[in-house]
């Protein structure tokens, strides 16, 4: 549990200015809403999606670039310095530059995808990639100077390498639409999906879960030999997949890569479930219902990938795989974020007070409940709609998803507003140690 | 909890007992309607147990940590977590200052409707703060004691804590 102690002990002294982290989260919340709206427009063509420019690709990237990466960048910029006992640089410009370049780049790239405008897509992809490279530099600097938290640091390094592969393959795909083929398209897609979904996002989510889940559940950290085994298998799976996708190993090895990845993930989930079940704090609310749904979707995505690799002939299998992978990551991340946002808001707002606000004071639980039911229903309808090729189900899924995203935005804006309302009082005379 | 130190185990036992009372209080008070209610004897017993746990926690448990453990943590270079836990003690004391008079009024049947609403709010706030605080102590403070205390000091502190 030494990791948790360093995490908690250093937290108060290693916080970035609230506006830095919250602007990443705010962008993610807004783009989450836009993603469901884009998917509404894309609904009729979703079951037959096989790549190519249009609203489906835009919706997909509004979730991946706009929500998943945006949230992960913002959260890791804050959580990693705390976890690895690094001081936070006083200069704000690197964070602001990352945010501006990344947000504008993502918006331009997604618009380019939606309107089938390759030039706009490339013009957006380049600043977004530059922002991610700058983020990668900050990530690497942080990991290099890390004190403790070896398991999280290893996940971080592996995620950083995956980000490079994801960026390279993503740029190759974006420039491919303009006629500049840097990499064979199927190879680029394979690398892009594998290293974005399971490499960068998967590894960071797994790494941070080893801190956050025991912390929330009040439980012992998992046995290092099991968590190390899980990481080792995940890295082996990614390496195997990379060798197959780049043609250095025959395709028959791809099934082994998926099965190895599946085993790594299964061990991770079992460890997290043990943490939750053995924790002194039970009933972690709607956030952990989402986390569990996310785990289930990710596990299902790996099983489906294996079935597709075995050519079992599943109707719209590739699209269902995409929904499970991206939907699973989104669900898991929104669950975690619904815990992190009130926690950070309360921490910032309460600095210097004798009786600081509690995270629940920063939470509109009803909005989170609406989001939980809407989001879960939307995912189920989306899967059913794709499988049955039913346009009504798909439209209903996106409408319910939009409702959920609106409720989540309400929860977020409320937390931010309550924090901001309390923040200015800190400088007021006599505000310190006040209730 | 697999600590080798008696002091850690004693604090952990306190935490476990405390969490049980807090869980019962949270469940019971979540059902209290706006404007209060006429409490049955079971409910009054729970209020008394909560007040007793809180008073004991503040006097004995917090006092022991602030007097005997936090200075040692600071000396060992873990002042950050000691300061964080001290701040949380202070916040819980602030809640207790408002809560304890209300529990006494509830026990004697002199609590009005507004008082019941405040009592409910305070209890739920206390539960949230205490659970979060115990969470930090279980994850940060107790494991640290394994390295911080030698066997002799551990025995002595555990004895003093048990006798207090």
HADDOCK unambig.tbl for C-alpha pairs under 7 A between the chains (distance, minus, plus):
assign (segid A and resid 1 and name CA) (segid B and resid 139 and name CA) 5.75 0.50 0.50
assign (segid A and resid 1 and name CA) (segid B and resid 140 and name CA) 6.88 0.50 0.50
assign (segid A and resid 1 and name CA) (segid B and resid 143 and name CA) 6.34 0.50 0.50
assign (segid A and resid 2 and name CA) (segid B and resid 140 and name CA) 6.80 0.50 0.50
assign (segid A and resid 2 and name CA) (segid B and resid 143 and name CA) 6.75 0.50 0.50
assign (segid A and resid 4 and name CA) (segid B and resid 139 and name CA) 5.82 0.50 0.50
assign (segid A and resid 4 and name CA) (segid B and resid 140 and name CA) 6.06 0.50 0.50
assign (segid A and resid 5 and name CA) (segid B and resid 139 and name CA) 5.96 0.50 0.50
assign (segid A and resid 5 and name CA) (segid B and resid 140 and name CA) 3.77 0.50 0.50
assign (segid A and resid 8 and name CA) (segid B and resid 81 and name CA) 6.76 0.50 0.50
assign (segid A and resid 9 and name CA) (segid B and resid 80 and name CA) 5.04 0.50 0.50
assign (segid A and resid 9 and name CA) (segid B and resid 81 and name CA) 3.79 0.50 0.50
assign (segid A and resid 9 and name CA) (segid B and resid 84 and name CA) 6.85 0.50 0.50
assign (segid A and resid 10 and name CA) (segid B and resid 80 and name CA) 6.01 0.50 0.50
assign (segid A and resid 10 and name CA) (segid B and resid 81 and name CA) 6.90 0.50 0.50
assign (segid A and resid 218 and name CA) (segid B and resid 135 and name CA) 5.23 0.50 0.50
assign (segid A and resid 354 and name CA) (segid B and resid 90 and name CA) 6.39 0.50 0.50
assign (segid A and resid 354 and name CA) (segid B and resid 91 and name CA) 5.46 0.50 0.50
assign (segid A and resid 355 and name CA) (segid B and resid 91 and name CA) 4.44 0.50 0.50
assign (segid A and resid 355 and name CA) (segid B and resid 94 and name CA) 6.41 0.50 0.50
